[in-house]
């Protein structure tokens, strides 16, 4: 039974890997579609701001709101 399960798991992993490789072919990115109108690219500063600074600031705002809410709940219970 152990050998059969290992063979089944290997076949599943191989099939999944093959499908992922076939579906993620970069060749589709080369051809432009009708109606494509890409905008200008982002600068390094804009990219860092959008993908690094903005999530950190959003996390800090949400964490701050949670902390303030917890403190107000503790004061009401006391």
N, CA, C and O atoms as a Tripos MOL2 file, in Angstrom:
@<TRIPOS>MOLECULE
protein
  312   311    78     0     0
PROTEIN
NO_CHARGES

@<TRIPOS>ATOM
      1 N           0.8180   -1.1960    0.0000 N.3       1 UNK1
      2 CA          0.0000    0.0000    0.0000 C.3       1 UNK1
      3 C           0.8570    1.2520    0.0000 C.2       1 UNK1
      4 O           0.5040    2.2390   -0.6460 O.2       1 UNK1
      5 N           1.9690    1.2330    0.7070 N.am      2 UNK2
      6 CA          2.8160    2.4130    0.8150 C.3       2 UNK2
      7 C           3.4010    2.7970   -0.5380 C.2       2 UNK2
      8 O           3.5040    3.9780   -0.8690 O.2       2 UNK2
      9 N           3.7860    1.7780   -1.3220 N.am      3 UNK3
     10 CA          4.3620    2.0170   -2.6390 C.3       3 UNK3
     11 C           3.3130    2.6130   -3.5810 C.2       3 UNK3
     12 O           3.6250    3.4770   -4.4000 O.2       3 UNK3
     13 N           2.0870    2.1510   -3.4580 N.am      4 UNK4
     14 CA          0.9970    2.6330   -4.2980 C.3       4 UNK4
     15 C           0.6810    4.1000   -3.9960 C.2       4 UNK4
     16 O           0.4480    4.8900   -4.9110 O.2       4 UNK4
     17 N           0.6740    4.4570   -2.7160 N.am      5 UNK5
     18 CA          0.4140    5.8450   -2.3310 C.3       5 UNK5
     19 C           1.5340    6.7640   -2.7920 C.2       5 UNK5
     20 O           1.2810    7.8890   -3.2220 O.2       5 UNK5
     21 N           2.7700    6.2900   -2.7020 N.am      6 UNK6
     22 CA          3.9030    7.0960   -3.1480 C.3       6 UNK6
     23 C           3.8400    7.3190   -4.6560 C.2       6 UNK6
     24 O           4.1150    8.4210   -5.1300 O.2       6 UNK6
     25 N           3.4850    6.2930   -5.4060 N.am      7 UNK7
     26 CA          3.3560    6.4220   -6.8530 C.3       7 UNK7
     27 C           2.2340    7.3900   -7.2140 C.2       7 UNK7
     28 O           2.3750    8.1980   -8.1320 O.2       7 UNK7
     29 N           1.1360    7.3050   -6.4990 N.am      8 UNK8
     30 CA          0.0050    8.2010   -6.7430 C.3       8 UNK8
     31 C           0.3860    9.6500   -6.4330 C.2       8 UNK8
     32 O           0.0500   10.5540   -7.1980 O.2       8 UNK8
     33 N           1.0820    9.8760   -5.3200 N.am      9 UNK9
     34 CA          1.5000   11.2270   -4.9660 C.3       9 UNK9
     35 C           2.5090   11.7800   -5.9730 C.2       9 UNK9
     36 O           2.4520   12.9570   -6.3290 O.2       9 UNK9
     37 N           3.4290   10.9360   -6.4300 N.am     10 UNK10
     38 CA          4.4010   11.3700   -7.4360 C.3      10 UNK10
     39 C           3.7360   11.7310   -8.7460 C.2      10 UNK10
     40 O           4.0960   12.7290   -9.3700 O.2      10 UNK10
     41 N           2.7640   10.9300   -9.1770 N.am     11 UNK11
     42 CA          2.0520   11.2240  -10.4150 C.3      11 UNK11
     43 C           1.2690   12.5230  -10.2980 C.2      11 UNK11
     44 O           1.2210   13.3060  -11.2470 O.2      11 UNK11
     45 N           0.6590   12.7560   -9.1530 N.am     12 UNK12
     46 CA         -0.0820   13.9910   -8.9350 C.3      12 UNK12
     47 C           0.8450   15.1950   -8.9470 C.2      12 UNK12
     48 O           0.5250   16.2180   -9.5530 O.2      12 UNK12
     49 N           1.9960   15.0840   -8.2800 N.am     13 UNK13
     50 CA          2.9530   16.1840   -8.2550 C.3      13 UNK13
     51 C           3.5100   16.4630   -9.6440 C.2      13 UNK13
     52 O           3.6550   17.6230  -10.0310 O.2      13 UNK13
     53 N           3.8230   15.4140  -10.3970 N.am     14 UNK14
     54 CA          4.3480   15.5970  -11.7510 C.3      14 UNK14
     55 C           3.3010   16.2300  -12.6620 C.2      14 UNK14
     56 O           3.6160   17.1240  -13.4470 O.2      14 UNK14
     57 N           2.0700   15.7710  -12.5570 N.am     15 UNK15
     58 CA          0.9990   16.3410  -13.3770 C.3      15 UNK15
     59 C           0.7420   17.8020  -13.0480 C.2      15 UNK15
     60 O           0.5360   18.6200  -13.9440 O.2      15 UNK15
     61 N           0.7530   18.1250  -11.7770 N.am     16 UNK16
     62 CA          0.5330   19.5030  -11.3620 C.3      16 UNK16
     63 C           1.6680   20.3960  -11.8470 C.2      16 UNK16
     64 O           1.4280   21.5010  -12.3340 O.2      16 UNK16
     65 N           2.8980   19.9230  -11.7150 N.am     17 UNK17
     66 CA          4.0520   20.7090  -12.1700 C.3      17 UNK17
     67 C           4.0060   20.9300  -13.6710 C.2      17 UNK17
     68 O           4.2850   22.0310  -14.1460 O.2      17 UNK17
     69 N           3.6600   19.9020  -14.4150 N.am     18 UNK18
     70 CA          3.5740   20.0170  -15.8660 C.3      18 UNK18
     71 C           2.4950   21.0160  -16.2760 C.2      18 UNK18
     72 O           2.7130   21.8320  -17.1710 O.2      18 UNK18
     73 N           1.3500   20.9560  -15.6340 N.am     19 UNK19
     74 CA          0.2750   21.8980  -15.9620 C.3      19 UNK19
     75 C           0.6660   23.3320  -15.6280 C.2      19 UNK19
     76 O           0.3380   24.2550  -16.3730 O.2      19 UNK19
     77 N           1.3650   23.5220  -14.5130 N.am     20 UNK20
     78 CA          1.8090   24.8630  -14.1410 C.3      20 UNK20
     79 C           2.8030   25.4070  -15.1670 C.2      20 UNK20
     80 O           2.7410   26.5810  -15.5320 O.2      20 UNK20
     81 N           3.7130   24.5610  -15.6280 N.am     21 UNK21
     82 CA          4.6820   24.9970  -16.6260 C.3      21 UNK21
     83 C           4.0070   25.3350  -17.9470 C.2      21 UNK21
     84 O           4.3720   26.3140  -18.5990 O.2      21 UNK21
     85 N           3.0370   24.5400  -18.3430 N.am     22 UNK22
     86 CA          2.3600   24.8010  -19.6070 C.3      22 UNK22
     87 C           1.4760   26.0400  -19.5490 C.2      22 UNK22
     88 O           1.3900   26.7840  -20.5260 O.2      22 UNK22
     89 N           0.8260   26.2670  -18.4300 N.am     23 UNK23
     90 CA         -0.0980   27.3930  -18.3180 C.3      23 UNK23
     91 C           0.6150   28.7230  -18.1150 C.2      23 UNK23
     92 O           0.0490   29.7740  -18.4170 O.2      23 UNK23
     93 N           1.8300   28.6990  -17.6150 N.am     24 UNK24
     94 CA          2.5230   29.9550  -17.3160 C.3      24 UNK24
     95 C           3.5450   30.3070  -18.3900 C.2      24 UNK24
     96 O           4.5780   30.9080  -18.0950 O.2      24 UNK24
     97 N           3.2660   29.9430  -19.6070 N.am     25 UNK25
     98 CA          4.1750   30.2190  -20.7060 C.3      25 UNK25
     99 C           4.2720   31.7260  -20.9440 C.2      25 UNK25
    100 O           3.2430   32.3890  -21.0740 O.2      25 UNK25
    101 N           5.4770   32.2770  -21.0050 N.am     26 UNK26
    102 CA          5.6170   33.7190  -21.2090 C.3      26 UNK26
    103 C           5.3500   34.1510  -22.6450 C.2      26 UNK26
    104 O           5.3590   35.3490  -22.9310 O.2      26 UNK26
    105 N           5.1140   33.2140  -23.5520 N.am     27 UNK27
    106 CA          4.8850   33.5710  -24.9510 C.3      27 UNK27
    107 C           3.6300   34.4260  -25.1180 C.2      27 UNK27
    108 O           3.5570   35.2310  -26.0470 O.2      27 UNK27
    109 N           2.6570   34.2690  -24.2490 N.am     28 UNK28
    110 CA          1.4390   35.0580  -24.3660 C.3      28 UNK28
    111 C           1.6890   36.5300  -24.0630 C.2      28 UNK28
    112 O           0.9250   37.3830  -24.5130 O.2      28 UNK28
    113 N           2.7200   36.8410  -23.3250 N.am     29 UNK29
    114 CA          3.0030   38.2270  -22.9730 C.3      29 UNK29
    115 C           3.6180   38.9870  -24.1380 C.2      29 UNK29
    116 O           3.6050   40.2180  -24.1350 O.2      29 UNK29
    117 N           4.1550   38.2940  -25.1290 N.am     30 UNK30
    118 CA          4.8170   38.9460  -26.2510 C.3      30 UNK30
    119 C           3.7970   39.5230  -27.2250 C.2      30 UNK30
    120 O           4.0030   40.6040  -27.7770 O.2      30 UNK30
    121 N           2.7050   38.8060  -27.4350 N.am     31 UNK31
    122 CA          1.7020   39.2530  -28.4020 C.3      31 UNK31
    123 C           0.7890   40.2920  -27.7670 C.2      31 UNK31
    124 O           0.3080   40.1090  -26.6480 O.2      31 UNK31
    125 N           0.5580   41.3650  -28.4760 N.am     32 UNK32
    126 CA         -0.3340   42.4170  -27.9980 C.3      32 UNK32
    127 C          -1.7660   42.0970  -28.4260 C.2      32 UNK32
    128 O          -1.9880   41.5860  -29.5240 O.2      32 UNK32
    129 N          -2.7110   42.3880  -27.5860 N.am     33 UNK33
    130 CA         -4.1110   42.2170  -27.9230 C.3      33 UNK33
    131 C          -4.6420   43.5120  -28.5300 C.2      33 UNK33
    132 O          -4.0960   44.5910  -28.2950 O.2      33 UNK33
    133 N          -5.6980   43.3940  -29.3010 N.am     34 UNK34
    134 CA         -6.3450   44.5920  -29.8280 C.3      34 UNK34
    135 C          -6.9240   45.3840  -28.6700 C.2      34 UNK34
    136 O          -7.5720   44.8220  -27.7860 O.2      34 UNK34
    137 N          -6.6940   46.6690  -28.6760 N.am     35 UNK35
    138 CA         -7.2150   47.5280  -27.6260 C.3      35 UNK35
    139 C          -6.2710   47.7160  -26.4640 C.2      35 UNK35
    140 O          -6.5880   48.4520  -25.5300 O.2      35 UNK35
    141 N          -5.1110   47.0680  -26.4940 N.am     36 UNK36
    142 CA         -4.1300   47.2840  -25.4270 C.3      36 UNK36
    143 C          -3.6350   48.7150  -25.4720 C.2      36 UNK36
    144 O          -3.2780   49.2270  -26.5330 O.2      36 UNK36
    145 N          -3.6140   49.3420  -24.3410 N.am     37 UNK37
    146 CA         -3.0890   50.7000  -24.2450 C.3      37 UNK37
    147 C          -2.3320   50.8180  -22.9270 C.2      37 UNK37
    148 O          -2.8230   51.4240  -21.9750 O.2      37 UNK37
    149 N          -1.1250   50.2300  -22.8740 N.am     38 UNK38
    150 CA         -0.3860   50.2710  -21.6130 C.3      38 UNK38
    151 C           0.0610   51.6910  -21.2830 C.2      38 UNK38
    152 O           0.4670   52.4570  -22.1570 O.2      38 UNK38
    153 N          -0.0250   52.0100  -20.0230 N.am     39 UNK39
    154 CA          0.4050   53.3230  -19.5820 C.3      39 UNK39
    155 C           1.9030   53.3730  -19.3960 C.2      39 UNK39
    156 O           2.5990   52.3840  -19.6260 O.2      39 UNK39
    157 N           2.4020   54.5210  -18.9820 N.am     40 UNK40
    158 CA          3.8390   54.6390  -18.7440 C.3      40 UNK40
    159 C           4.2530   53.7890  -17.5440 C.2      40 UNK40
    160 O           3.4520   53.5520  -16.6390 O.2      40 UNK40
    161 N           5.4940   53.3390  -17.5400 N.am     41 UNK41
    162 CA          5.9890   52.5140  -16.4430 C.3      41 UNK41
    163 C           6.1790   53.3200  -15.1730 C.2      41 UNK41
    164 O           6.1990   54.5510  -15.1980 O.2      41 UNK41
    165 N           6.3190   52.6120  -14.0640 N.am     42 UNK42
    166 CA          6.5480   53.2660  -12.7800 C.3      42 UNK42
    167 C           8.0440   53.4720  -12.5610 C.2      42 UNK42
    168 O           8.8690   52.6590  -12.9800 O.2      42 UNK42
    169 N           8.3720   54.5720  -11.8960 N.am     43 UNK43
    170 CA          9.7720   54.7820  -11.5290 C.3      43 UNK43
    171 C          10.0940   53.9130  -10.3140 C.2      43 UNK43
    172 O           9.2060   53.2890   -9.7330 O.2      43 UNK43
    173 N          11.3620   53.8800   -9.9420 N.am     44 UNK44
    174 CA         11.7790   53.0870   -8.7860 C.3      44 UNK44
    175 C          11.1230   53.6190   -7.5180 C.2      44 UNK44
    176 O          10.6710   52.8400   -6.6790 O.2      44 UNK44
    177 N          11.0680   54.9320   -7.3740 N.am     45 UNK45
    178 CA         10.4660   55.5410   -6.1780 C.3      45 UNK45
    179 C           8.9730   55.2300   -6.1160 C.2      45 UNK45
    180 O           8.4490   54.9070   -5.0500 O.2      45 UNK45
    181 N           8.2900   55.3260   -7.2510 N.am     46 UNK46
    182 CA          6.8580   55.0110   -7.2710 C.3      46 UNK46
    183 C           6.6080   53.5440   -6.9590 C.2      46 UNK46
    184 O           5.6620   53.2090   -6.2470 O.2      46 UNK46
    185 N           7.4520   52.6720   -7.4880 N.am     47 UNK47
    186 CA          7.2990   51.2420   -7.2350 C.3      47 UNK47
    187 C           7.5090   50.9250   -5.7670 C.2      47 UNK47
    188 O           6.7170   50.1960   -5.1710 O.2      47 UNK47
    189 N           8.5660   51.4640   -5.1770 N.am     48 UNK48
    190 CA          8.8210   51.2300   -3.7470 C.3      48 UNK48
    191 C           7.7110   51.8120   -2.8910 C.2      48 UNK48
    192 O           7.3020   51.1990   -1.9050 O.2      48 UNK48
    193 N           7.2250   52.9730   -3.2520 N.am     49 UNK49
    194 CA          6.1360   53.5810   -2.4910 C.3      49 UNK49
    195 C           4.8650   52.7640   -2.5560 C.2      49 UNK49
    196 O           4.1670   52.6040   -1.5540 O.2      49 UNK49
    197 N           4.5640   52.2460   -3.7390 N.am     50 UNK50
    198 CA          3.3230   51.5120   -3.9290 C.3      50 UNK50
    199 C           3.3640   50.1180   -3.3260 C.2      50 UNK50
    200 O           2.3770   49.6690   -2.7430 O.2      50 UNK50
    201 N           4.4970   49.4230   -3.4570 N.am     51 UNK51
    202 CA          4.5590   48.0220   -3.0500 C.3      51 UNK51
    203 C           5.2850   47.7810   -1.7240 C.2      51 UNK51
    204 O           5.2600   46.6600   -1.2170 O.2      51 UNK51
    205 N           5.9250   48.7960   -1.1530 N.am     52 UNK52
    206 CA          6.6250   48.6220    0.1250 C.3      52 UNK52
    207 C           6.0630   49.5790    1.1730 C.2      52 UNK52
    208 O           5.5930   49.1460    2.2250 O.2      52 UNK52
    209 N           6.1110   50.8740    0.8850 N.am     53 UNK53
    210 CA          5.7200   51.8730    1.8880 C.3      53 UNK53
    211 C           4.2130   51.8470    2.1560 C.2      53 UNK53
    212 O           3.7930   51.8640    3.3130 O.2      53 UNK53
    213 N           3.4110   51.8050    1.1130 N.am     54 UNK54
    214 CA          1.9530   51.8330    1.3040 C.3      54 UNK54
    215 C           1.4390   50.6510    2.1350 C.2      54 UNK54
    216 O           0.6230   50.8710    3.0310 O.2      54 UNK54
    217 N           1.8750   49.4040    1.8840 N.am     55 UNK55
    218 CA          1.3980   48.3120    2.7520 C.3      55 UNK55
    219 C           1.8620   48.4490    4.2020 C.2      55 UNK55
    220 O           1.1180   48.1140    5.1220 O.2      55 UNK55
    221 N           3.0780   48.9360    4.4100 N.am     56 UNK56
    222 CA          3.5650   49.1210    5.7850 C.3      56 UNK56
    223 C           2.7320   50.1730    6.4960 C.2      56 UNK56
    224 O           2.3350   49.9750    7.6450 O.2      56 UNK56
    225 N           2.4580   51.2980    5.8250 N.am     57 UNK57
    226 CA          1.6430   52.3540    6.4280 C.3      57 UNK57
    227 C           0.2330   51.8470    6.7040 C.2      57 UNK57
    228 O          -0.3290   52.1260    7.7640 O.2      57 UNK57
    229 N          -0.3370   51.1130    5.7700 N.am     58 UNK58
    230 CA         -1.6800   50.5560    5.9680 C.3      58 UNK58
    231 C          -1.7080   49.5980    7.1530 C.2      58 UNK58
    232 O          -2.6480   49.6180    7.9480 O.2      58 UNK58
    233 N          -0.6750   48.7560    7.2730 N.am     59 UNK59
    234 CA         -0.5840   47.8460    8.4090 C.3      59 UNK59
    235 C          -0.5110   48.6210    9.7180 C.2      59 UNK59
    236 O          -1.1960   48.2750   10.6810 O.2      59 UNK59
    237 N           0.3140   49.6670    9.7620 N.am     60 UNK60
    238 CA          0.4600   50.4480   10.9940 C.3      60 UNK60
    239 C          -0.8400   51.1670   11.3600 C.2      60 UNK60
    240 O          -1.1770   51.2650   12.5400 O.2      60 UNK60
    241 N          -1.5620   51.6620   10.3760 N.am     61 UNK61
    242 CA         -2.8420   52.3260   10.6570 C.3      61 UNK61
    243 C          -3.8440   51.3260   11.2220 C.2      61 UNK61
    244 O          -4.5150   51.6130   12.2130 O.2      61 UNK61
    245 N          -3.9490   50.1570   10.5990 N.am     62 UNK62
    246 CA         -4.8870   49.1430   11.0890 C.3      62 UNK62
    247 C          -4.4930   48.6620   12.4730 C.2      62 UNK62
    248 O          -5.3540   48.5130   13.3400 O.2      62 UNK62
    249 N          -3.1910   48.4120   12.7020 N.am     63 UNK63
    250 CA         -2.7350   47.9820   14.0250 C.3      63 UNK63
    251 C          -3.0080   49.0570   15.0660 C.2      63 UNK63
    252 O          -3.4100   48.7440   16.1870 O.2      63 UNK63
    253 N          -2.7980   50.3160   14.7130 N.am     64 UNK64
    254 CA         -3.0820   51.4160   15.6390 C.3      64 UNK64
    255 C          -4.5500   51.4870   16.0000 C.2      64 UNK64
    256 O          -4.9000   51.7050   17.1610 O.2      64 UNK64
    257 N          -5.4150   51.3040   15.0090 N.am     65 UNK65
    258 CA         -6.8530   51.3250   15.2880 C.3      65 UNK65
    259 C          -7.2640   50.1570   16.1870 C.2      65 UNK65
    260 O          -8.1140   50.3190   17.0630 O.2      65 UNK65
    261 N          -6.6760   49.0030   15.9780 N.am     66 UNK66
    262 CA         -6.9810   47.8500   16.8250 C.3      66 UNK66
    263 C          -6.5150   48.1090   18.2560 C.2      66 UNK66
    264 O          -7.2450   47.8100   19.2020 O.2      66 UNK66
    265 N          -5.3170   48.6560   18.4310 N.am     67 UNK67
    266 CA         -4.7830   48.9350   19.7670 C.3      67 UNK67
    267 C          -5.6520   49.9600   20.4870 C.2      67 UNK67
    268 O          -5.9600   49.7970   21.6680 O.2      67 UNK67
    269 N          -6.0480   51.0190   19.7750 N.am     68 UNK68
    270 CA         -6.9130   52.0400   20.3880 C.3      68 UNK68
    271 C          -8.2570   51.4230   20.7760 C.2      68 UNK68
    272 O          -8.7930   51.7190   21.8440 O.2      68 UNK68
    273 N          -8.7980   50.5710   19.9150 N.am     69 UNK69
    274 CA        -10.0630   49.9120   20.2300 C.3      69 UNK69
    275 C          -9.9570   48.9930   21.4310 C.2      69 UNK69
    276 O         -10.8710   48.9420   22.2540 O.2      69 UNK69
    277 N          -8.8510   48.2630   21.5440 N.am     70 UNK70
    278 CA         -8.6400   47.3750   22.6910 C.3      70 UNK70
    279 C          -8.5040   48.1710   23.9860 C.2      70 UNK70
    280 O          -9.0470   47.7770   25.0180 O.2      70 UNK70
    281 N          -7.7870   49.2830   23.9350 N.am     71 UNK71
    282 CA         -7.6190   50.0970   25.1430 C.3      71 UNK71
    283 C          -8.9460   50.6870   25.5990 C.2      71 UNK71
    284 O          -9.2220   50.7490   26.7970 O.2      71 UNK71
    285 N          -9.7680   51.1220   24.6450 N.am     72 UNK72
    286 CA        -11.0630   51.6880   25.0280 C.3      72 UNK72
    287 C         -11.9850   50.6050   25.5950 C.2      72 UNK72
    288 O         -12.7820   50.8800   26.4910 O.2      72 UNK72
    289 N         -11.8820   49.3750   25.0790 N.am     73 UNK73
    290 CA        -12.6810   48.2620   25.6030 C.3      73 UNK73
    291 C         -12.2530   47.9180   27.0310 C.2      73 UNK73
    292 O         -13.1020   47.6250   27.8730 O.2      73 UNK73
    293 N         -10.9540   47.9490   27.3120 N.am     74 UNK74
    294 CA        -10.4500   47.6470   28.6590 C.3      74 UNK74
    295 C         -10.9080   48.7160   29.6490 C.2      74 UNK74
    296 O         -11.2400   48.4000   30.7920 O.2      74 UNK74
    297 N         -10.9280   49.9900   29.2140 N.am     75 UNK75
    298 CA        -11.3400   51.0550   30.1070 C.3      75 UNK75
    299 C         -12.8280   50.9490   30.4230 C.2      75 UNK75
    300 O         -13.2360   51.2670   31.5400 O.2      75 UNK75
    301 N         -13.6320   50.5180   29.4880 N.am     76 UNK76
    302 CA        -15.0760   50.3700   29.7170 C.3      76 UNK76
    303 C         -15.3570   49.2270   30.6800 C.2      76 UNK76
    304 O         -16.2930   49.3040   31.4760 O.2      76 UNK76
    305 N         -14.5390   48.1410   30.6170 N.am     77 UNK77
    306 CA        -14.7540   46.9950   31.4790 C.3      77 UNK77
    307 C         -14.2760   47.2490   32.9080 C.2      77 UNK77
    308 O         -14.7910   46.6380   33.8440 O.2      77 UNK77
    309 N         -13.3170   48.1240   33.0860 N.am     78 UNK78
    310 CA        -12.7620   48.3760   34.4270 C.3      78 UNK78
    311 C         -13.6770   49.1810   35.2930 C.2      78 UNK78
    312 O         -13.3440   49.4690   36.4420 O.2      78 UNK78
@<TRIPOS>BOND
     1     1     2 1
     2     2     3 1
     3     3     4 2
     4     3     5 am
     5     5     6 1
     6     6     7 1
     7     7     8 2
     8     7     9 am
     9     9    10 1
    10    10    11 1
    11    11    12 2
    12    11    13 am
    13    13    14 1
    14    14    15 1
    15    15    16 2
    16    15    17 am
    17    17    18 1
    18    18    19 1
    19    19    20 2
    20    19    21 am
    21    21    22 1
    22    22    23 1
    23    23    24 2
    24    23    25 am
    25    25    26 1
    26    26    27 1
    27    27    28 2
    28    27    29 am
    29    29    30 1
    30    30    31 1
    31    31    32 2
    32    31    33 am
    33    33    34 1
    34    34    35 1
    35    35    36 2
    36    35    37 am
    37    37    38 1
    38    38    39 1
    39    39    40 2
    40    39    41 am
    41    41    42 1
    42    42    43 1
    43    43    44 2
    44    43    45 am
    45    45    46 1
    46    46    47 1
    47    47    48 2
    48    47    49 am
    49    49    50 1
    50    50    51 1
    51    51    52 2
    52    51    53 am
    53    53    54 1
    54    54    55 1
    55    55    56 2
    56    55    57 am
    57    57    58 1
    58    58    59 1
    59    59    60 2
    60    59    61 am
    61    61    62 1
    62    62    63 1
    63    63    64 2
    64    63    65 am
    65    65    66 1
    66    66    67 1
    67    67    68 2
    68    67    69 am
    69    69    70 1
    70    70    71 1
    71    71    72 2
    72    71    73 am
    73    73    74 1
    74    74    75 1
    75    75    76 2
    76    75    77 am
    77    77    78 1
    78    78    79 1
    79    79    80 2
    80    79    81 am
    81    81    82 1
    82    82    83 1
    83    83    84 2
    84    83    85 am
    85    85    86 1
    86    86    87 1
    87    87    88 2
    88    87    89 am
    89    89    90 1
    90    90    91 1
    91    91    92 2
    92    91    93 am
    93    93    94 1
    94    94    95 1
    95    95    96 2
    96    95    97 am
    97    97    98 1
    98    98    99 1
    99    99   100 2
   100    99   101 am
   101   101   102 1
   102   102   103 1
   103   103   104 2
   104   103   105 am
   105   105   106 1
   106   106   107 1
   107   107   108 2
   108   107   109 am
   109   109   110 1
   110   110   111 1
   111   111   112 2
   112   111   113 am
   113   113   114 1
   114   114   115 1
   115   115   116 2
   116   115   117 am
   117   117   118 1
   118   118   119 1
   119   119   120 2
   120   119   121 am
   121   121   122 1
   122   122   123 1
   123   123   124 2
   124   123   125 am
   125   125   126 1
   126   126   127 1
   127   127   128 2
   128   127   129 am
   129   129   130 1
   130   130   131 1
   131   131   132 2
   132   131   133 am
   133   133   134 1
   134   134   135 1
   135   135   136 2
   136   135   137 am
   137   137   138 1
   138   138   139 1
   139   139   140 2
   140   139   141 am
   141   141   142 1
   142   142   143 1
   143   143   144 2
   144   143   145 am
   145   145   146 1
   146   146   147 1
   147   147   148 2
   148   147   149 am
   149   149   150 1
   150   150   151 1
   151   151   152 2
   152   151   153 am
   153   153   154 1
   154   154   155 1
   155   155   156 2
   156   155   157 am
   157   157   158 1
   158   158   159 1
   159   159   160 2
   160   159   161 am
   161   161   162 1
   162   162   163 1
   163   163   164 2
   164   163   165 am
   165   165   166 1
   166   166   167 1
   167   167   168 2
   168   167   169 am
   169   169   170 1
   170   170   171 1
   171   171   172 2
   172   171   173 am
   173   173   174 1
   174   174   175 1
   175   175   176 2
   176   175   177 am
   177   177   178 1
   178   178   179 1
   179   179   180 2
   180   179   181 am
   181   181   182 1
   182   182   183 1
   183   183   184 2
   184   183   185 am
   185   185   186 1
   186   186   187 1
   187   187   188 2
   188   187   189 am
   189   189   190 1
   190   190   191 1
   191   191   192 2
   192   191   193 am
   193   193   194 1
   194   194   195 1
   195   195   196 2
   196   195   197 am
   197   197   198 1
   198   198   199 1
   199   199   200 2
   200   199   201 am
   201   201   202 1
   202   202   203 1
   203   203   204 2
   204   203   205 am
   205   205   206 1
   206   206   207 1
   207   207   208 2
   208   207   209 am
   209   209   210 1
   210   210   211 1
   211   211   212 2
   212   211   213 am
   213   213   214 1
   214   214   215 1
   215   215   216 2
   216   215   217 am
   217   217   218 1
   218   218   219 1
   219   219   220 2
   220   219   221 am
   221   221   222 1
   222   222   223 1
   223   223   224 2
   224   223   225 am
   225   225   226 1
   226   226   227 1
   227   227   228 2
   228   227   229 am
   229   229   230 1
   230   230   231 1
   231   231   232 2
   232   231   233 am
   233   233   234 1
   234   234   235 1
   235   235   236 2
   236   235   237 am
   237   237   238 1
   238   238   239 1
   239   239   240 2
   240   239   241 am
   241   241   242 1
   242   242   243 1
   243   243   244 2
   244   243   245 am
   245   245   246 1
   246   246   247 1
   247   247   248 2
   248   247   249 am
   249   249   250 1
   250   250   251 1
   251   251   252 2
   252   251   253 am
   253   253   254 1
   254   254   255 1
   255   255   256 2
   256   255   257 am
   257   257   258 1
   258   258   259 1
   259   259   260 2
   260   259   261 am
   261   261   262 1
   262   262   263 1
   263   263   264 2
   264   263   265 am
   265   265   266 1
   266   266   267 1
   267   267   268 2
   268   267   269 am
   269   269   270 1
   270   270   271 1
   271   271   272 2
   272   271   273 am
   273   273   274 1
   274   274   275 1
   275   275   276 2
   276   275   277 am
   277   277   278 1
   278   278   279 1
   279   279   280 2
   280   279   281 am
   281   281   282 1
   282   282   283 1
   283   283   284 2
   284   283   285 am
   285   285   286 1
   286   286   287 1
   287   287   288 2
   288   287   289 am
   289   289   290 1
   290   290   291 1
   291   291   292 2
   292   291   293 am
   293   293   294 1
   294   294   295 1
   295   295   296 2
   296   295   297 am
   297   297   298 1
   298   298   299 1
   299   299   300 2
   300   299   301 am
   301   301   302 1
   302   302   303 1
   303   303   304 2
   304   303   305 am
   305   305   306 1
   306   306   307 1
   307   307   308 2
   308   307   309 am
   309   309   310 1
   310   310   311 1
   311   311   312 2
@<TRIPOS>SUBSTRUCTURE
     1 UNK1         2 RESIDUE 1 A UNK
     2 UNK2         6 RESIDUE 1 A UNK
     3 UNK3        10 RESIDUE 1 A UNK
     4 UNK4        14 RESIDUE 1 A UNK
     5 UNK5        18 RESIDUE 1 A UNK
     6 UNK6        22 RESIDUE 1 A UNK
     7 UNK7        26 RESIDUE 1 A UNK
     8 UNK8        30 RESIDUE 1 A UNK
     9 UNK9        34 RESIDUE 1 A UNK
    10 UNK10       38 RESIDUE 1 A UNK
    11 UNK11       42 RESIDUE 1 A UNK
    12 UNK12       46 RESIDUE 1 A UNK
    13 UNK13       50 RESIDUE 1 A UNK
    14 UNK14       54 RESIDUE 1 A UNK
    15 UNK15       58 RESIDUE 1 A UNK
    16 UNK16       62 RESIDUE 1 A UNK
    17 UNK17       66 RESIDUE 1 A UNK
    18 UNK18       70 RESIDUE 1 A UNK
    19 UNK19       74 RESIDUE 1 A UNK
    20 UNK20       78 RESIDUE 1 A UNK
    21 UNK21       82 RESIDUE 1 A UNK
    22 UNK22       86 RESIDUE 1 A UNK
    23 UNK23       90 RESIDUE 1 A UNK
    24 UNK24       94 RESIDUE 1 A UNK
    25 UNK25       98 RESIDUE 1 A UNK
    26 UNK26      102 RESIDUE 1 A UNK
    27 UNK27      106 RESIDUE 1 A UNK
    28 UNK28      110 RESIDUE 1 A UNK
    29 UNK29      114 RESIDUE 1 A UNK
    30 UNK30      118 RESIDUE 1 A UNK
    31 UNK31      122 RESIDUE 1 A UNK
    32 UNK32      126 RESIDUE 1 A UNK
    33 UNK33      130 RESIDUE 1 A UNK
    34 UNK34      134 RESIDUE 1 A UNK
    35 UNK35      138 RESIDUE 1 A UNK
    36 UNK36      142 RESIDUE 1 A UNK
    37 UNK37      146 RESIDUE 1 A UNK
    38 UNK38      150 RESIDUE 1 A UNK
    39 UNK39      154 RESIDUE 1 A UNK
    40 UNK40      158 RESIDUE 1 A UNK
    41 UNK41      162 RESIDUE 1 A UNK
    42 UNK42      166 RESIDUE 1 A UNK
    43 UNK43      170 RESIDUE 1 A UNK
    44 UNK44      174 RESIDUE 1 A UNK
    45 UNK45      178 RESIDUE 1 A UNK
    46 UNK46      182 RESIDUE 1 A UNK
    47 UNK47      186 RESIDUE 1 A UNK
    48 UNK48      190 RESIDUE 1 A UNK
    49 UNK49      194 RESIDUE 1 A UNK
    50 UNK50      198 RESIDUE 1 A UNK
    51 UNK51      202 RESIDUE 1 A UNK
    52 UNK52      206 RESIDUE 1 A UNK
    53 UNK53      210 RESIDUE 1 A UNK
    54 UNK54      214 RESIDUE 1 A UNK
    55 UNK55      218 RESIDUE 1 A UNK
    56 UNK56      222 RESIDUE 1 A UNK
    57 UNK57      226 RESIDUE 1 A UNK
    58 UNK58      230 RESIDUE 1 A UNK
    59 UNK59      234 RESIDUE 1 A UNK
    60 UNK60      238 RESIDUE 1 A UNK
    61 UNK61      242 RESIDUE 1 A UNK
    62 UNK62      246 RESIDUE 1 A UNK
    63 UNK63      250 RESIDUE 1 A UNK
    64 UNK64      254 RESIDUE 1 A UNK
    65 UNK65      258 RESIDUE 1 A UNK
    66 UNK66      262 RESIDUE 1 A UNK
    67 UNK67      266 RESIDUE 1 A UNK
    68 UNK68      270 RESIDUE 1 A UNK
    69 UNK69      274 RESIDUE 1 A UNK
    70 UNK70      278 RESIDUE 1 A UNK
    71 UNK71      282 RESIDUE 1 A UNK
    72 UNK72      286 RESIDUE 1 A UNK
    73 UNK73      290 RESIDUE 1 A UNK
    74 UNK74      294 RESIDUE 1 A UNK
    75 UNK75      298 RESIDUE 1 A UNK
    76 UNK76      302 RESIDUE 1 A UNK
    77 UNK77      306 RESIDUE 1 A UNK
    78 UNK78      310 RESIDUE 1 A UNK
